Amino acid sequence: MPTRRHFLAGSAAAIGLAPLSAAPEARATAAAPAPASATPGTAGPNLVVVLADDLGYGDLGAYGQQLITTPRIDRLAAEGLRFTEAYSTAAVCAPSRCSLHTGHSAVRANPGGVAGALKAGDTTFAEVLRARGYRTAVIGKWGFGPEDGDQPSHPNSRGFEEFYGYIDHGHAHEYYPQYLWHNGAKETVAANANGAKGAYARSASQRTPSS
């Protein structure tokens, strides 16, 4: 039976990448330089993955929606790939999000208390990409592990060199957060101080990753 490492290696090969050469315990961090590409001078395809909780199949124009306009996502679909026989791996947020990152679901349910975390043996697609010289970033909701900037389930420890958003699953339910995380540091959203609703999270997280 294929293992998750075989799955990730096959997925990598399908987009012109090679399997990971490092053990899963050898985690990339934000401070680590990007590995050199195996094919110098050859740029790989740009990859943009959009994950939206509770978005139905028919809610986008690219999939037949006629009442709501989604022109930017429709353009991405027109210029990229559109999946018509793919399904979410779970009916709730945390396990489906985990499966997107790792190809399987180490997190089996939404947290009732402490948020689920990625395990030492889990390999994310960001780690596969980093091993091939890609720059990687995740913006928005992460949702795995304790709300701590220095822990093994943090996105910077899982192949993403740039992170801005929510670490904690529950914190991501706040539309007007008083702070968001930039890599391992909390950044106060001044417009939302003392319970004010001055900056909706979507606007507060409109940042350009460091180059």
PALO-305509 format. One record per residue: residue number from 1; x, y, z of N, C-alpha, C, O in turn. Coordinates in steps of 0.001 Angstrom, whole numbers. Example, Ala and Ser with C-alpha at 12.3 -4.5 7.8 and 13.67 -1.06 7.14 Angstrom:
<recs>
1:13190:-5690:7800:12300:-4500:7800:13200:-3300:7800:14236:-3319:8465
2:12850:-2250:7080:13670:-1060:7140:12900:30:7870:13409:1138:8039
</recs>
This chain:
<recs>
1:854:-1201:0:0:0:0:885:1245:0:1850:1299:762
2:589:2240:-825:1402:3459:-865:1365:4191:465:317:4269:1107
3:2495:4723:878:2562:5519:2089:2363:6976:1744:2346:7342:569
4:2210:7825:2773:2045:9256:2520:3283:9842:1854:3174:10790:1076
5:4481:9279:2154:5700:9779:1518:5683:9447:26:6125:10252:-793
6:5171:8257:-330:5042:7907:-1740:4058:8842:-2432:4272:9272:-3565
7:2964:9147:-1715:1957:10054:-2277:2563:11421:-2555:2389:11976:-3640
8:3284:11967:-1561:3888:13279:-1733:4951:13273:-2813:5066:14223:-3588
9:5739:12188:-2865:6768:12097:-3897:6132:12044:-5282:6619:12672:-6222
10:5038:11291:-5400:4351:11216:-6686:3740:12538:-7075:3775:12926:-8243
11:3172:13244:-6089:2596:14555:-6363:3678:15528:-6800:3471:16341:-7700
12:4837:15436:-6150:5941:16313:-6519:6397:16045:-7937:6649:16977:-8700
13:6507:14764:-8298:6958:14427:-9644:5973:14916:-10695:6360:15278:-11806
14:4703:14922:-10334:3678:15323:-11294:3786:16786:-11686:3327:17171:-12762
15:4389:17612:-10828:4552:19026:-11164:6019:19364:-11402:6430:20521:-11304
16:6797:18336:-11715:8188:18591:-12084:9134:18694:-10915:10212:19273:-11046
17:8751:18134:-9743:9600:18184:-8570:10169:16808:-8291:9748:15819:-8893
18:11141:16742:-7361:11732:15480:-6969:11341:15172:-5540:10927:16075:-4812
19:11461:13906:-5110:11117:13566:-3732:12020:14277:-2736:13112:14735:-3075
20:11543:14357:-1509:12347:14920:-441:13575:14061:-207:13493:12832:-214
21:14713:14708:1:15912:13960:306:16200:13947:1797:16972:13116:2274
22:15576:14876:2545:15831:14968:3977:14773:14208:4751:13649:14036:4279
23:15134:13757:5939:14180:13094:6823:13155:14106:7293:13454:15298:7357
24:11920:13645:7634:10892:14602:8049:11262:15369:9293:10731:16456:9522
25:12172:14828:10120:12555:15532:11329:13431:16746:11023:13534:17657:11844
26:14061:16765:9846:14938:17887:9486:14084:19014:8928:13967:19174:7713
27:13491:19787:9818:12523:20801:9432:13199:22070:8972:14200:22495:9548
28:12641:22691:7909:13122:24007:7484:12556:25056:8422:11461:24884:8957
29:13275:26121:8623:12791:27226:9449:12813:28496:8629:13354:28530:7524
30:12214:29551:9187:12146:30828:8466:13534:31375:8189:13737:32078:7199
31:14508:31057:9066:15837:31619:8910:16707:30808:7953:17769:31270:7535
32:16260:29605:7606:17072:28745:6761:17013:29196:5311:15934:29527:4821
33:18147:29220:4607:18138:29617:3197:17461:28569:2344:17476:27385:2679
34:16872:28992:1251:16209:28057:353:17243:27181:-334:18263:27692:-796
35:17005:25853:-415:17936:24978:-1104:18017:25331:-2579:17063:25853:-3157
36:19150:25044:-3176:19320:25325:-4599:18450:24391:-5426:18259:23231:-5061
37:17929:24887:-6524:17114:24071:-7413:17962:23011:-8083:19136:23237:-8379
38:17361:21842:-8324:18082:20760:-8972:18339:21063:-10438:19191:20431:-11064
39:17614:22020:-10988:17791:22388:-12388:18018:23882:-12471:17086:24634:-12758
40:19265:24333:-12219:19561:25773:-12211:19117:26451:-13500:19297:25925:-14598
41:18530:27635:-13335:18112:28403:-14497:16732:28040:-15011:16216:28690:-15921
42:16124:27002:-14432:14801:26583:-14864:13795:26873:-13766:13837:26252:-12704
43:12907:27795:-14009:11906:28164:-13015:10744:27190:-13072:10257:26851:-14150
44:10304:26744:-11905:9147:25870:-11850:7869:26677:-11935:7914:27907:-11928
45:6728:26008:-12016:5453:26738:-12078:5159:27415:-10754:5508:26894:-9695
46:4518:28571:-10809:4053:29218:-9596:2811:28489:-9099:1938:28135:-9891
47:2730:28265:-7806:1614:27529:-7221:892:28405:-6203:1507:28921:-5270
48:-409:28567:-6388:-1235:29312:-5443:-2373:28394:-5012:-3175:27967:-5843
49:-2447:28092:-3735:-3504:27239:-3211:-4419:28101:-2351:-3960:28737:-1402
50:-5702:28126:-2674:-6684:28896:-1919:-7574:27921:-1164:-8255:27096:-1773
51:-7568:28013:163:-8414:27152:987:-9448:28021:1678:-9096:28939:2420
52:-10711:27740:1442:-11793:28511:2058:-12713:27559:2803:-13324:26677:2200
53:-12810:27738:4114:-13696:26894:4909:-15154:27103:4498:-15590:28227:4249
54:-15882:26016:4435:-17332:26056:4200:-17723:26657:2850:-18824:27189:2701
55:-16834:26575:1881:-17168:27042:534:-17707:25865:-269:-17013:24865:-454
56:-18929:25981:-742:-19535:24893:-1497:-19027:24819:-2928:-18530:25803:-3477
57:-19157:23650:-3520:-18695:23422:-4894:-19304:24421:-5864:-18616:24917:-6756
58:-20585:24721:-5700:-21261:25595:-6649:-21234:27068:-6288:-21997:27853:-6850
59:-20362:27461:-5353:-20335:28857:-4904:-19417:29748:-5720:-19330:30946:-5450
60:-18731:29198:-6707:-17793:29954:-7542:-18266:29979:-8988:-18832:29009:-9492
61:-18023:31109:-9643:-18429:31226:-11034:-17792:30168:-11923:-18410:29703:-12880
62:-16549:29785:-11606:-15845:28791:-12417:-16523:27426:-12372:-16265:26571:-13220
63:-17388:27225:-11383:-18090:25952:-11247:-19603:26109:-11424:-20382:25255:-11001
64:-20002:27214:-12055:-21403:27344:-12419:-22214:28351:-11638:-23384:28558:-11960
65:-21650:28990:-10625:-22387:29984:-9840:-22769:31169:-10728:-21930:31706:-11451
66:-24047:31573:-10668:-24518:32673:-11504:-25061:33855:-10694:-25327:34916:-11259
67:-25226:33685:-9383:-25778:34759:-8563:-24690:35582:-7888:-24894:36760:-7594
68:-23548:34976:-7643:-22428:35651:-6992:-21283:35734:-7992:-20973:34751:-8666
69:-20655:36900:-8092:-19534:37037:-9018:-18212:36791:-8291:-17977:37352:-7221
70:-17365:35969:-8862:-16044:35665:-8300:-14999:35766:-9415:-14362:34770:-9757
71:-14820:36962:-9980:-13999:37103:-11185:-12531:36728:-11012:-11934:36149:-11919
72:-11940:37049:-9862:-10508:36761:-9696:-10256:35260:-9575:-9317:34725:-10163
73:-11112:34592:-8803:-10964:33140:-8688:-11291:32473:-10021:-10656:31487:-10395
74:-12269:33003:-10730:-12606:32458:-12052:-11418:32584:-13001:-11168:31694:-13814
75:-10693:33687:-12895:-9517:33860:-13753:-8420:32858:-13396:-7776:32289:-14277
76:-8214:32650:-12090:-7250:31635:-11673:-7620:30277:-12240:-6759:29535:-12713
77:-8902:29955:-12193:-9358:28669:-12721:-9144:28579:-14222:-8751:27533:-14739
78:-9405:29685:-14923:-9265:29688:-16380:-7812:29544:-16814:-7517:28930:-17840
79:-6894:30125:-16011:-5480:30120:-16387:-4695:28988:-15726:-3515:28790:-16014
80:-5364:28248:-14836:-4679:27180:-14128:-5385:25851:-14282:-5713:25435:-15393
81:-5619:25181:-13154:-6285:23881:-13149:-7633:23988:-12453:-7787:24734:-11486
82:-8598:23245:-12948:-9913:23191:-12319:-10243:21731:-12061:-10259:20915:-12982
83:-10508:21409:-10800:-10786:20023:-10426:-12289:19790:-10375:-13009:20506:-9679
84:-12759:18797:-11104:-14196:18522:-11158:-14565:17188:-10511:-15747:16849:-10438
85:-13581:16430:-10043:-13863:15166:-9369:-13028:15061:-8091:-12498:13998:-7769
86:-12922:16166:-7379:-12174:16194:-6129:-13126:16566:-5000:-14055:17352:-5190
87:-12888:16000:-3836:-13759:16237:-2693:-12929:16606:-1473:-11767:16216:-1360
88:-13532:17360:-563:-12897:17630:708:-12715:16315:1446:-13548:15414:1342
89:-11617:16208:2197:-11340:14961:2906:-12134:14815:4190:-12137:13740:4791
90:-12810:15871:4627:-13613:15808:5840:-14698:16864:5778:-14638:17801:4982
91:-15696:16692:6642:-16828:17619:6640:-16582:18843:7512:-17376:19784:7489
92:-15501:18846:8276:-15190:19985:9143:-13781:20480:8865:-12997:19828:8176
93:-13477:21656:9421:-12302:22418:9051:-10963:21739:9313:-10202:21502:8375
94:-10657:21416:10587:-9299:21017:10960:-8774:19806:10193:-7665:19876:9662
95:-9519:18690:10108:-8975:17548:9373:-8849:17785:7873:-7914:17285:7248
96:-9775:18538:7285:-9658:18807:5854:-8469:19714:5572:-7794:19551:4555
97:-8205:20665:6458:-7051:21553:6320:-5755:20757:6484:-4797:20961:5738
98:-5731:19858:7455:-4553:19022:7686:-4268:18154:6464:-3115:18010:6057
99:-5302:17584:5887:-5116:16715:4723:-4574:17485:3527:-3808:16941:2731
100:-4965:18739:3398:-4447:19552:2298:-2943:19732:2433:-2213:19648:1445
101:-2478:19978:3653:-1058:20240:3859:-200:18975:3808:939:19015:3344
102:-746:17853:4284:95:16671:4468:-279:15470:3599:484:14507:3521
103:-1434:15515:2951:-1856:14369:2143:-2579:13307:2945:-3054:12324:2377
104:-2674:13484:4255:-3443:12575:5105:-3913:13396:6297:-3630:14591:6376
105:-4629:12766:7227:-5223:13558:8300:-4776:13076:9669:-5429:12240:10294
106:-3641:13621:10129:-3196:13338:11496:-4140:13997:12497:-4314:13497:13609
107:-4749:15119:12107:-5760:15789:12924:-7116:15261:12482:-7483:15395:11315
108:-7856:14668:13395:-9065:13929:13022:-10365:14680:13289:-11422:14247:12830
109:-10316:15794:14020:-11558:16506:14341:-11235:17945:14707:-10090:18277:15014
110:-12251:18791:14673:-12080:20147:15172:-11815:20104:16671:-12408:19284:17372
111:-10944:20962:17175:-10602:20889:18601:-11744:21327:19495:-12435:22309:19223
112:-11924:20574:20566:-12878:20979:21587:-12180:21798:22661:-12825:22495:23444
113:-10862:21708:22689:-10056:22449:23645:-8733:22793:23008:-8612:23785:22291
114:-7726:21952:23280:-6405:22164:22704:-6434:21814:21217:-6949:20764:20832
115:-5884:22690:20391:-5903:22473:18942:-5027:21285:18567:-3998:21040:19197
116:-5440:20550:17536:-4631:19456:17033:-3340:19983:16432:-3277:21120:15965
117:-2306:19140:16448:-1007:19561:15953:-449:18536:14977:-780:17353:15055
118:399:18991:14056:1077:18080:13153:2127:17296:13932:2756:17823:14850
119:2311:16027:13556:3227:15152:14266:4624:15197:13639:4812:15730:12545
120:5589:14632:14348:6976:14670:13892:7156:13987:12544:7996:14409:11749
121:6388:12949:12273:6540:12226:11023:5742:12776:9858:5818:12236:8754
122:4974:13844:10075:4179:14438:8998:5063:15293:8092:5926:16032:8566
123:4839:15184:6808:5560:15994:5826:4554:16842:5071:3593:16308:4516
124:4753:18152:5038:3826:19034:4337:4282:19256:2894:5451:19060:2559
125:3343:19664:2058:3712:19952:670:4661:21142:596:5429:21256:-359
126:4620:22041:1599:5550:23165:1619:6985:22678:1792:7906:23260:1220
127:7184:21625:2568:8522:21069:2735:9022:20447:1436:10205:20542:1106
128:8120:19815:709:8484:19256:-596:8935:20375:-1531:9942:20245:-2226
129:8184:21474:-1542:8518:22593:-2412:9814:23279:-1985:10635:23638:-2829
130:9998:23460:-677:11224:24085:-194:12450:23272:-578:13501:23829:-895
131:12309:21943:-549:13428:21080:-896:13823:21231:-2367:14910:20811:-2766
132:12948:21826:-3165:13226:22044:-4578:13500:23516:-4887:13481:23919:-6050
133:13757:24318:-3851:14164:25696:-4072:13051:26710:-4167:13306:27862:-4515
134:11809:26318:-3865:10690:27256:-3916:10720:28193:-2720:11183:27813:-1644
135:10225:29427:-2900:9892:30324:-1795:8452:30000:-1394:7587:29835:-2255
136:8200:29910:-98:6886:29482:363:6326:30439:1400:7068:30990:2212
137:5018:30634:1372:4352:31499:2344:2940:30996:2574:2321:30428:1674
138:2439:31203:3763:1045:30913:4068:475:32137:4777:1050:32628:5748
139:-660:32621:4282:-1304:33822:4806:-2715:33460:5243:-3475:32876:4471
140:-3068:33804:6480:-4420:33552:6958:-4441:32563:8107:-3658:32691:9049
141:-5314:31591:8044:-5508:30637:9131:-4586:29441:8988:-4574:28784:7947
142:-3812:29153:10029:-3015:27932:10092:-3783:26895:10899:-4211:25881:10346
143:-3965:27128:12187:-4894:26314:12962:-4334:25070:13618:-5107:24271:14147
144:-3000:24864:13609:-2435:23649:14185:-1453:23968:15301:-569:24812:15154
145:-1625:23280:16410:-681:23417:17499:-1033:24544:18438:-1954:25317:18176
146:-296:24642:19543:-551:25705:20519:-214:27075:19939:580:27196:19006
147:-831:28091:20508:-590:29460:20035:741:29952:20593:794:30681:21583
148:1791:29538:19940:3145:29830:20371:3999:29986:19121:3888:29188:18190
149:4846:31001:19094:5673:31241:17918:6837:30289:17774:7486:30264:16728
150:7122:29492:18819:8261:28586:18783:7811:27191:19201:8041:26767:20334
151:7171:26486:18279:6689:25137:18557:6725:24332:17259:6619:24911:16177
152:6872:23012:17346:7130:22196:16152:5999:22124:15145:6209:21649:14029
153:4796:22584:15505:3699:22572:14552:3467:23935:13915:2514:24111:13155
154:4333:24904:14220:4245:26253:13648:4576:26176:12150:5429:25381:11755
155:3921:26982:11316:4193:26909:9868:5647:27139:9490:6125:26563:8513
156:6368:27980:10253:7790:28185:9962:8599:26920:10177:9680:26769:9608
157:8084:26004:10999:8759:24732:11233:8294:23651:10263:8770:22516:10302
158:7362:24019:9398:6753:23042:8500:6895:23420:7028:6057:23062:6200
159:7958:24142:6718:8256:24410:5320:7853:25772:4812:8233:26149:3704
160:7090:26528:5592:6685:27869:5163:7656:28891:5740:7755:29041:6958
161:8369:29591:4869:9350:30553:5355:8722:31882:5744:9341:32674:6455
162:7513:32133:5293:6823:33379:5646:5405:33044:6071:4690:32326:5372
163:5000:33569:7224:3658:33312:7751:3084:34596:8319:3774:35342:9014
164:1816:34850:8019:1110:35964:8632:-345:35567:8814:-1020:35220:7845
165:-831:35614:10043:-2220:35262:10262:-2468:34687:11644:-1910:35151:12638
166:-3326:33658:11689:-3731:33028:12935:-3018:31677:13094:-2992:30875:12161
167:-2448:31435:14259:-1926:30101:14548:-3041:29208:15081:-3209:28073:14634
168:-3795:29729:16034:-4783:28940:16757:-6107:28825:16000:-6572:29786:15386
169:-6694:27653:16055:-7971:27373:15380:-9070:28316:15872:-9794:28900:15065
170:-9196:28465:17190:-10251:29306:17740:-10037:30782:17481:-10991:31517:17231
171:-8784:31221:17541:-8468:32628:17297:-8901:33048:15897:-9275:34199:15673
172:-8847:32108:14960:-9208:32415:13572:-10690:32701:13398:-11114:33146:12332
173:-11485:32449:14441:-12909:32765:14363:-13182:34237:14652:-14320:34690:14534
174:-12150:34984:15030:-12305:36408:15323:-12100:37212:14042:-11015:37203:13460
175:-13140:37900:13614:-13054:38697:12390:-12285:39999:12600:-11721:40557:11658
176:-12266:40477:13850:-11561:41720:14163:-10534:41445:15272:-10707:41901:16402
177:-9490:40716:14956:-8530:40300:15985:-7720:41475:16527:-7447:42439:15813
178:-7343:41380:17791:-6513:42419:18380:-5048:42221:18028:-4229:43123:18208
179:-4722:41031:17524:-3361:40771:17069:-3384:39657:16024:-4326:38867:15962
180:-2350:39608:15218:-2110:38507:14294:-633:38140:14418:171:38919:14931
181:-295:36966:13950:1083:36497:14042:1835:36763:12750:1332:36480:11663
182:3047:37310:12870:3958:37419:11734:5141:36524:12054:5979:36860:12891
183:5204:35389:11386:6173:34352:11725:6040:34015:13212:4968:33583:13635
184:7091:34197:14021:7013:33814:15421:6658:34932:16372:6770:34760:17586
185:6231:36081:15858:5952:37231:16713:4512:37716:16549:3971:37736:15443
186:3908:38102:17662:2581:38713:17618:2698:40150:17142:3599:40879:17559
187:1788:40555:16270:1728:41946:15836:344:42500:16169:-671:41974:15713
188:316:43541:16948:-948:44139:17366:-1649:44813:16193:-1018:45501:15391
189:-2945:44609:16103:-3765:45316:15118:-4364:46518:15850:-5402:46407:16503
190:-3704:47651:15734:-4049:48821:16543:-5502:49251:16373:-6130:49725:17320
191:-6031:49083:15167:-7399:49536:14897:-8440:48729:15669:-9591:49148:15785
192:-8037:47571:16197:-8982:46724:16935:-8708:46722:18441:-9246:45884:19166
193:-7889:47641:18909:-7552:47691:20335:-8797:47938:21176:-9703:48668:20774
194:-8824:47308:22364:-9911:47491:23338:-11278:47107:22773:-12294:47710:23118
195:-11289:46110:21914:-12561:45612:21393:-13112:46379:20217:-14217:46083:19760
196:-12382:47353:19710:-12859:48115:18547:-12889:47229:17307:-12184:46224:17230
197:-13702:47610:16356:-13802:46868:15095:-13366:47783:13954:-14165:48165:13099
198:-12090:48121:13963:-11576:49049:12969:-10947:48398:11769:-10825:49027:10717
199:-10540:47138:11899:-9870:46462:10785:-10347:45021:10696:-10023:44188:11543
200:-11115:44747:9663:-11572:43378:9404:-10351:42524:9073:-9439:42993:8393
201:-10322:41298:9536:-9128:40459:9400:-8662:40329:7965:-7461:40255:7708
202:-9586:40301:7035:-9200:40166:5633:-8337:41357:5210:-7392:41200:4437
203:-8664:42545:5718:-7885:43731:5379:-6608:43794:6206:-5562:44219:5716
204:-6701:43367:7467:-5544:43425:8347:-4424:42523:7860:-3252:42774:8143
205:-4784:41454:7116:-3776:40504:6661:-3359:40723:5212:-2748:39846:4601
206:-3686:41890:4658:-3276:42207:3299:-1811:42661:3319:-1521:43854:3227
207:-890:41689:3441:514:42000:3534:1245:41346:2375:795:40340:1826
208:2375:41930:2014:3232:41353:990:4376:40620:1674:5151:41253:2391
209:4516:39285:1479:5592:38563:2126:6955:39160:1775:7163:39675:676
210:7880:39077:2741:9227:39587:2537:9893:38861:1374:9710:37655:1216
211:10654:39572:568:11305:38953:-569:12751:38650:-234:13481:38120:-1072
</recs>
